Amino acid sequence: MALPKVGSIGEYIREQRTHAKISLRQLAAAAGVSNPYLSQIERGLRKPSAEILNQIAKGLHISSQALYIQAGLIEEREQHSDVLAAIRADHLITERQRQVLIDIYESFRKENRAEAPDADAQTSQNAHSTPEPRGGDAGSSPREEAPLPEAYLAALKPYAAPSESGSVTPESKEG
């Protein structure tokens, strides 16, 4: 594996900082480093330690693992998911909301990996038969109508309010 050039981590930090609309001084203060030192990191003149990267990640409200991978301190085990990148990049939601979304997404992926052998068998069956539309909506599928597992509902509970019928309806707590 080729090591990234020293400047690439700095460029990545600068890019994340500008996307987050945080000044160099604000990030330096949040990360507990001096303005000149952070500037030198961004310009590729200094290579930060793992501890400094962790502090910078906290200041940017991003995953420290993303910075470690970019700096070449750890290898990326799996291709970066566009979904995870989008969740982590969205600064309109809180850190807790990001983590809940990531946890739910990862649990879906884990569930689908576990069902993968069954899916292969079903795919060959479905190739020979066409499912008929259900109910009044010809575009709906049985998967869309299945209730969410309890673990997902529990994770979503802080972000939803029950309706009069007892079902969960989206309602923001932050107003």
C-alpha positions as CSV (number, residue, x, y, z in Angstrom):
1,M,0.0,0.0,0.0
2,A,1.4,3.4,-0.9
3,L,1.7,5.9,1.9
4,P,-0.2,9.1,1.4
5,K,1.8,12.3,1.1
6,V,2.0,14.3,4.3
7,G,0.0,17.1,2.8
8,S,-3.0,14.9,2.0
9,I,-4.2,14.7,5.6
10,G,-3.9,18.5,5.9
11,E,-5.9,19.1,2.7
12,Y,-8.5,16.7,4.0
13,I,-8.7,18.5,7.4
14,R,-9.0,21.9,5.6
15,E,-11.7,20.5,3.3
16,Q,-13.7,19.2,6.3
17,R,-13.2,22.5,8.2
18,T,-14.5,24.6,5.3
19,H,-17.5,22.3,4.8
20,A,-18.3,22.6,8.5
21,K,-17.9,26.4,8.1
22,I,-15.4,26.6,11.0
23,S,-12.5,29.0,11.0
24,L,-8.9,27.9,11.6
25,R,-9.0,29.6,15.0
26,Q,-12.2,28.0,16.0
27,L,-11.0,24.5,15.1
28,A,-7.6,25.1,16.8
29,A,-9.4,26.1,20.0
30,A,-11.8,23.2,19.8
31,A,-8.9,20.7,19.2
32,G,-6.7,22.3,21.8
33,V,-3.8,23.1,19.5
34,S,-2.2,26.4,18.5
35,N,-3.3,28.3,15.3
36,P,0.1,28.1,13.7
37,Y,0.4,24.3,14.4
38,L,-3.0,23.6,12.8
39,S,-2.1,25.9,9.9
40,Q,1.1,23.9,9.4
41,I,-0.8,20.6,9.4
42,E,-3.3,22.0,6.8
43,R,-0.4,23.2,4.6
44,G,1.3,19.8,4.8
45,L,4.3,21.0,6.7
46,R,3.6,18.9,9.8
47,K,2.3,15.4,10.3
48,P,0.0,15.2,13.3
49,S,0.1,12.4,15.9
50,A,-2.9,10.1,16.4
51,E,-3.8,12.0,19.5
52,I,-3.9,15.3,17.7
53,L,-5.9,13.7,14.9
54,N,-8.4,12.5,17.5
55,Q,-8.7,16.0,18.9
56,I,-9.2,17.5,15.5
57,A,-11.8,14.9,14.7
58,K,-13.7,15.9,17.8
59,G,-13.4,19.6,16.8
60,L,-14.8,18.8,13.4
61,H,-17.5,16.4,14.7
62,I,-16.3,13.7,12.4
63,S,-15.0,10.1,12.9
64,S,-11.4,10.0,14.1
65,Q,-11.2,6.7,12.1
66,A,-11.7,8.7,8.9
67,L,-8.7,10.9,9.8
68,Y,-6.6,7.9,10.7
69,I,-7.3,6.3,7.4
70,Q,-6.6,9.5,5.5
71,A,-3.3,9.9,7.4
72,G,-2.3,6.3,6.6
73,L,-2.3,5.3,10.3
74,I,-4.8,2.5,9.7
75,E,-5.9,0.7,6.6
76,E,-9.5,1.0,5.4
77,R,-11.0,-2.5,5.8
78,E,-14.1,-1.9,3.7
79,Q,-14.9,0.5,0.9
80,H,-16.3,3.8,2.3
81,S,-20.0,3.8,2.0
82,D,-21.5,6.8,0.4
83,V,-24.4,6.6,2.8
84,L,-22.0,6.7,5.9
85,A,-20.1,9.5,4.3
86,A,-23.3,11.5,3.8
87,I,-24.5,10.9,7.3
88,R,-21.1,12.0,8.8
89,A,-20.9,15.0,6.5
90,D,-24.4,16.3,7.5
91,H,-23.9,19.1,10.0
92,L,-27.7,19.8,10.2
93,I,-28.2,16.9,12.6
94,T,-26.6,16.3,16.0
95,E,-23.8,13.9,16.7
96,R,-26.3,11.7,18.6
97,Q,-28.6,11.6,15.6
98,R,-25.7,10.8,13.3
99,Q,-24.7,7.9,15.5
100,V,-28.3,6.6,15.6
101,L,-28.6,6.7,11.8
102,I,-25.2,4.9,11.5
103,D,-26.2,2.3,14.0
104,I,-29.5,1.6,12.2
105,Y,-27.8,1.5,8.8
106,E,-25.1,-0.9,10.0
107,S,-27.8,-3.1,11.6
108,F,-29.6,-3.3,8.2
109,R,-26.4,-4.2,6.5
110,K,-25.6,-6.9,9.1
111,E,-29.1,-8.3,8.7
112,N,-28.8,-8.4,4.9
113,R,-25.4,-10.1,5.1
114,A,-26.9,-12.8,7.3
115,E,-29.8,-13.2,4.9
116,A,-27.6,-13.3,1.8
117,P,-27.6,-17.1,1.4
118,D,-31.4,-17.1,1.6
119,A,-31.6,-14.2,-0.9
120,D,-29.7,-16.2,-3.5
121,A,-32.2,-19.0,-3.3
122,Q,-35.1,-16.5,-3.5
123,T,-33.6,-14.7,-6.4
124,S,-33.6,-17.8,-8.5
125,Q,-37.2,-18.5,-7.5
126,N,-38.2,-14.9,-8.3
127,A,-36.6,-15.0,-11.7
128,H,-39.2,-17.6,-12.7
129,S,-42.3,-15.9,-11.2
130,T,-43.7,-12.4,-11.3
131,P,-45.2,-11.1,-8.0
132,E,-48.7,-9.8,-8.2
133,P,-49.6,-6.3,-6.9
134,R,-51.1,-6.2,-3.4
135,G,-54.0,-4.1,-2.3
136,G,-54.8,-0.7,-3.8
137,D,-51.2,0.3,-4.5
138,A,-49.7,-1.5,-7.5
139,G,-46.3,-0.1,-6.8
140,S,-46.0,-1.4,-3.2
141,S,-44.0,-4.5,-2.3
142,P,-44.4,-6.9,0.6
143,R,-41.0,-5.7,2.0
144,E,-42.3,-2.1,2.3
145,E,-45.3,-3.3,4.3
146,A,-43.4,-5.4,6.8
147,P,-43.2,-3.8,10.3
148,L,-39.8,-2.7,11.6
149,P,-38.1,-4.9,14.1
150,E,-38.3,-3.9,17.7
151,A,-34.6,-2.9,17.9
152,Y,-35.1,-0.4,15.1
153,L,-38.2,1.0,16.7
154,A,-36.4,1.4,20.0
155,A,-33.6,3.3,18.4
156,L,-36.1,5.6,16.6
157,K,-38.3,6.2,19.7
158,P,-36.5,9.4,20.9
159,Y,-37.2,10.9,17.5
160,A,-40.8,10.0,17.1
161,A,-44.1,10.5,18.9
162,P,-46.9,8.0,19.0
163,S,-50.1,9.0,17.2
164,E,-53.6,8.4,18.5
165,S,-53.7,5.0,16.8
166,G,-50.5,3.9,18.6
167,S,-48.4,3.9,15.5
168,V,-45.1,6.0,15.4
169,T,-45.2,9.2,13.4
170,P,-42.1,11.4,12.8
171,E,-41.9,14.5,14.9
172,S,-38.8,16.5,15.6
173,K,-37.9,17.0,19.3
174,E,-35.6,19.9,18.5
175,G,-38.4,22.1,17.1
